Amino acid sequence: MSDSVSFRCRCCGEVHAGWPDWHFGAPDPVRAVPETERPARVDLTADGCVIDGQEFFAKGLLRLPVKGSADALTWGVWISLGE
């Protein structure tokens, strides 16, 4: 892990060495569902999401090498899937 790069974690507040992982907790279409309706309409896990039993999403991690570093920058991306 790189000693020259560090970041403060939004979740735990601690400083971690290396590159952070960037991701969103849910796919963007979840925002269109009113918050009060989400418990009934959205089935969300760490790597999958189903909205109204009709829209399907999977989360993948895209690891991007960082030039000059043994570390990689990781982006969490949500993709839309067919049933």
C-alpha positions in Angstrom: 0.0 0.0 0.0 1.3 3.5 -0.8 2.5 5.6 2.1 2.2 8.8 0.2 -1.6 8.7 -0.3 -4.1 8.8 2.5 -7.7 9.8 3.1 -10.2 10.4 5.9 -13.0 7.9 5.8 -16.5 9.3 5.8 -17.9 6.2 7.6 -15.5 5.7 10.5 -13.7 9.1 10.5 -10.3 7.5 10.6 -7.4 8.2 8.2 -6.4 5.3 6.0 -3.3 4.9 3.9 -3.7 4.2 0.2 -6.3 5.1 -2.3 -10.0 5.2 -1.3 -12.7 3.1 -2.9 -15.4 5.3 -4.5 -18.9 4.0 -4.9 -22.6 4.9 -4.3 -24.7 2.9 -2.0 -27.5 2.5 -4.5 -28.1 3.0 -8.2 -29.3 6.4 -9.2 -33.0 5.4 -10.1 -33.5 4.7 -6.4 -33.6 8.4 -5.9 -36.8 8.7 -8.0 -38.6 6.5 -5.4 -39.8 8.7 -2.5 -37.9 7.9 0.7 -41.1 6.8 2.6 -41.9 4.2 -0.2 -38.3 2.8 -0.5 -38.7 0.1 2.2 -41.7 -1.4 0.3 -40.5 -0.8 -3.2 -36.7 -1.2 -3.2 -34.8 -4.4 -2.4 -31.2 -3.2 -1.9 -28.2 -5.2 -0.9 -24.4 -4.4 -1.1 -24.2 -5.6 -4.6 -27.7 -5.8 -6.0 -30.9 -3.8 -6.2 -34.5 -4.4 -7.5 -37.0 -1.6 -7.8 -40.7 -2.6 -7.9 -39.8 -6.1 -9.0 -39.2 -4.7 -12.5 -35.8 -2.8 -12.5 -32.7 -4.9 -11.8 -29.2 -3.6 -11.0 -25.9 -5.2 -10.0 -22.9 -3.5 -8.5 -19.4 -4.3 -9.8 -16.0 -3.0 -8.8 -13.8 -1.4 -11.4 -10.1 -1.4 -10.4 -8.1 1.2 -12.1 -4.3 1.1 -11.8 -2.6 4.2 -10.6 0.5 5.1 -12.5 3.6 5.0 -10.3 1.8 3.1 -7.5 1.2 -0.5 -6.6 -2.3 0.5 -5.5 -5.4 0.8 -7.6 -8.3 3.2 -7.4 -11.6 1.3 -7.2 -14.9 2.6 -8.5 -18.1 0.9 -7.6 -20.4 1.0 -10.6 -24.1 0.0 -10.8 -25.3 -1.6 -14.1 -28.8 -2.1 -15.2 -29.8 -5.7 -16.0 -32.7 -7.4 -17.7 -34.9 -9.7 -15.7 
